[in-house]
Amino acid sequence: MTSLTAIFGNSQEEDRGKSEKLLELYWNRAELKKEFANLRDETFRLKKQIKSEQGCTARAEQKLDQLERLLLDPDWVYSVMVFYQLRALNELIKGQVARFAEQLKQQREKREHSRLLGEWDAKRRSNARALENEIAELQARIRDLENRLQFERMSFSMMNAVMRFIRKRSTARKLDSIAADIATACDREQGLRSDLAQLHALEGPDTQGLAIGSKRSINLMIVSFAQQLYLHFSDENLAALAKESGEKSVGSVSYGDKSACEFILEEIAVVGEALNTHEACAEKLQWRAGFLREHAEFSSGEEAMPEAGSVACIVDLDPSGVVLRKKADLLGENYWDLRKVLSY
């Protein structure tokens, strides 16, 4: 009987061992399938990325081949030069507009934050003064109660034995009441001092987003600045050509023969020199922004960007002080990425 039990026991242990090995193989197989799926996804992603990079490389090579052909063509070589000079001019103006917009936004945010901090600090000081006054009143009350307690004790001690016997209970109640009032006032004072310490430990509020009115004011100043730059173009068509060069590819537009291209290059040099040394007049910018503010229209009360047509008029002053007006829809035609730098 012992031998049979030993035999069957060994058989069960062998079956259990086989089952555990099968389970281990199953889990290993599942993990391998999972890793294989991940590798397959990664391979697919890399192939897609390689295909995209190959497409970019092919397009770049195509553009390079086109540029080489244009440079070898005597009818196009000067147009290529003009195109890239115009693009450089366009990038110069875009950079100036973007820097002006960023500086203006930072200044306005700093000013708004300073105002917010000032209001918050004034309120905190007012609350602190109220707590300090209440603490001072409590301290005066505690002193009065302590003086009263001392007086009652002295009065009781100066009584003769008969009076002390008669007044003992009433005096004890009175002393206990005064002591309780003192304890209550001390607890209140401690609580107020804790509130005052917490008030002094408070940190100022974080920078908040600009209000809709501030955003509109910023946007009108940016448009005013863009209009000021536009006025530097003695030939208005040059501004349009510069904008066009940032939207089209080389070879898609011709600027004429050699003499016509040289004339445009000279104009670009003059305008570029003026823009490099340009410093915006704050008074004139404010004056023009005020004009825009009077005529600007917005699609809704929550819209910060003005309707393009309402700010499509550029005003300027001639040397004699006469107001000049010129139509130029810089915002509508998105000159120098104006829509990208405005506040929303």
Sequence and secondary structure as in RCSB ss.txt:
>XXXX:A:sequence
MTSLTAIFGNSQEEDRGKSEKLLELYWNRAELKKEFANLRDETFRLKKQIKSEQGCTARAEQKLDQLERLLLDPD
WVYSVMVFYQLRALNELIKGQVARFAEQLKQQREKREHSRLLGEWDAKRRSNARALENEIAELQARIRDLENRLQ
FERMSFSMMNAVMRFIRKRSTARKLDSIAADIATACDREQGLRSDLAQLHALEGPDTQGLAIGSKRSINLMIVSF
AQQLYLHFSDENLAALAKESGEKSVGSVSYGDKSACEFILEEIAVVGEALNTHEACAEKLQWRAGFLREHAEFSS
GEEAMPEAGSVACIVDLDPSGVVLRKKADLLGENYWDLRKVLSY
>XXXX:A:secstr
 HHHHHHHHHHHHHHHHHHHHHHHHHHHHHHHHHHHHHHHHHHHHHHHHHHHHHHHHHHHHHHHHHHHHHHH TT
THHHHHHHHHHHHHHHHHHHHHHHHHHHHHHHHHHHHHHHHHHHHHHHHHHHHHHHHHHHHHHHHHHHHHHHHHH
HHHHHHHTS HHHHHHHHHHHHHHHHHHHHHHHHHHHHHHHHHHHHHHHHH          HHHHHHHHHHHHHH
HHHHHTT SSHHHHHHHHHHTTS TTS    SHHHHHHHHHHHHHHHHHHHT    HHHHHHHHHHHHHH   SS
TT  S  GGGG EEEEE TT  EEEEE  TTTTTGGGHHHHS  
